[in-house]
Amino acid sequence: MLKKIALLLCVVFTAALLFSFAPTRNRQKALRTVIIDAGHGIMPNGGYNGARGSFSYEDEICYEVSKKLVALVKREFPEIKIIETRPTKAITSLKERADIANQNKGDLFISIHVNAAPPVQHKERLADKIVTSYVGKGKKRRKVTKSVPQYRYYSTPNPAKGTETYIWGSHKNEDKEVALRENAPMLAEENYKEKYGDIDPNSPEFIALSLLKTKQFFKRSATLAGFVEDEFVAVGRTSRGQAQRSVGIWVLQATAMPSILVETGYITNRSEEDYLNSESGQEEIAQCVNKALKQYITWIEKQQQMNKGNALQFSTPAPAAKDAYSFLEMVDHHEHTRAAR
Ligand SMILES: [Zn+2]
């Protein structure tokens, strides 16, 4: 009897082992946990944190689009675990967003944002103004006139429109305007120094971490970003393409997984602001990202099929991150065990 039980256990164990590598489970393994990150949010003082348009706020659009995306992904991929970094309208700090993503061992990080462009400044020359004055005294007193150029200064809304998907890039030159704009919310958060004070972007650890992450996740992030923009084009949106940024998107480099940031349109362009606030517009954006996700999963599955030969290894739990170095190790470990799954 004992022998029979032992044999049975052996069979069950072998079967379980074989099943765990069966191709039918690939989808589940290609992508187990997806982090959906609604940008910005309402601050404790009630203020908005993101860009503003003529009648709406980025915070609210990010929230609505993300909720729609969550619903679509849940419906289409019930086996995927979805983690929201901002489940309510309240703000989540960038540090918390990255922590949530990393602690949940996300396989993918999708951040939803809305773009903004500063108003265009104009200087228009008007008719000269004739200025009269008198010089001299008594009989010598005479009238002099001179013409003074007149200008009118005014601004008009920036016509910039379209979508753009960002991935982390380490070789791009700094863009001060972008850095200023995107880092402002981080500085507005509470306990800024407490939370970010020990992160020195010029430290060797941080640079090494960035480089490593760039290498490991670059391909996946870039591929997904391309899929997202393709989907936007397919529904007739203006695509400004996919781009790499090395500044201003702290959360993309702080997440130990492939990550993208989708700028879904310009809140400063009135027709896009209308679109971004409409139910149909938000639904369309969510569907585009969801379709891109579907393509991404298929692509990962193909990659895994290609790497099948050297994929049979046992994985061990990843160590928790404490500092930049162990974080770096965790990233490395995470990627290796992912390849092994
Ligand atoms: Zn934003």
Boltz pocket constraint, residues with backbone or C-beta under 6 A from the ligand:
constraints:
  - pocket:
      binder: B
      contacts: [[A, 39], [A, 40], [A, 50], [A, 51], [A, 58], [A, 112], [A, 113], [A, 114]]
      max_distance: 6.0
